[in-house]
């Protein structure tokens, strides 16, 4: 059976989140179909896969992600041994993350307004993933904690987190002050509301304001996800136990 037919059957029977399904489909179409589309799956070898990997000038992380769906397709075809399973990629040491200082955080928050200010206060103060913040309802907030159980990903609402685990996230007092005075508090379902009165499906508006705030504050730009890393460090520096901090962040202790 040809690789493209097997890959489509694999995707049709894959039990995974929408975002995962979409990611695997994109990887297969972008990286593997141009080479293997018409190949019989039982003729694909490890060296064939390695040559295809080497033909793309992408990061090692991207290559590791590329291997996941092709490994799944070959498993689905019951190819044993699976030629993709024996491929090992070198791991490079990650660059140290340039987290924000407390002074930098406050300067940036001071240069944001409205929903932008609240959005980044939540990222900084609660360590939520961007898609988790976009998906917040007021019913998720009890005045002290957020109940985080959903996310916006790939412009779609998913009723689960990245790890499929609901968690309770403490909201610091300084974030509550901004949160409790936010206009949507008594106006509707979503914490963050676009011009149509619906939830945002992407972070473009917030990211534009983020870049502008860095220019105004004369602070070196870092991506919004750095807020989450900054919160993780803050939890440890204030002597929160690693297991409790990991739970707040939605990680295993090992990952944290």
LINWO-V478878 format. One record per run of one state. SS is the DSSP state (alpha for helix, beta for strand, coil for the rest). FROM is the first residue (numbers start at 1). TO is the last residue. If there is no record, write none. Layout:
# LINWO-V478878
ss=[SS/SS]
from=[FROM/FROM]
to=[TO/TO]
This chain:
# LINWO-V478878
ss=[coil/beta/alpha/coil/alpha/coil/beta/alpha/coil/alpha/coil/alpha/coil/alpha/coil/alpha/coil/alpha/coil/beta/alpha/beta/coil/beta/coil/beta/coil/beta/coil/beta/coil/alpha/coil/alpha/coil/beta/coil/beta/coil/beta/coil/alpha/coil/alpha/coil/alpha/coil]
from=[1/2/3/14/18/37/40/41/44/46/55/60/77/102/111/114/127/130/135/137/138/141/142/145/149/151/154/156/159/167/171/173/181/183/187/190/191/193/194/199/200/204/218/226/238/242/250]
to=[1/2/13/17/36/39/40/43/45/54/59/76/101/110/113/126/129/134/136/137/140/141/144/148/150/153/155/158/166/170/172/180/182/186/189/190/192/193/198/199/203/217/225/237/241/249/256]
